[in-house]
Amino acid sequence: MNKTLDVIVSIEKEFIEKLNFPEQEVLLTPEEINHRQYEAQRAMKLGNYFQDKVKIIFEDSEGMKMVETTIWGVTDKRLLLKRGLMIPLHRIHDIVI
């Protein structure tokens, strides 16, 4: 995670649909981006097979947020959560399994 001095606000997943996500990528290197994609796929498998929850640390237009939830799907641009909720991949700093 790049912004170690920022405060991370824990939220419930139901609030995700009300957040505003800028278009800018939050990670700095291709290696970090590839690692995020790998962790997203891994977390999705845990969610689909075992209903395991993970911590997703992301950044919206107001700052750093964290949600603990199950990842049901991953596209090249989004994490898919229950009830049609989505988080843009380019705004995710880390996925803690």
Buried (B, 14 or more C-beta within 10 A) or exposed (E): BEEEEEEBEEBEBEEBEEBEBEEEEBBEEEEBBEBBBEBBEBBBEBBEEEEEBBBBBBBBEEEBBBBEBBBBEBEEEBBBBEEEBBBBBBBBBBBEE
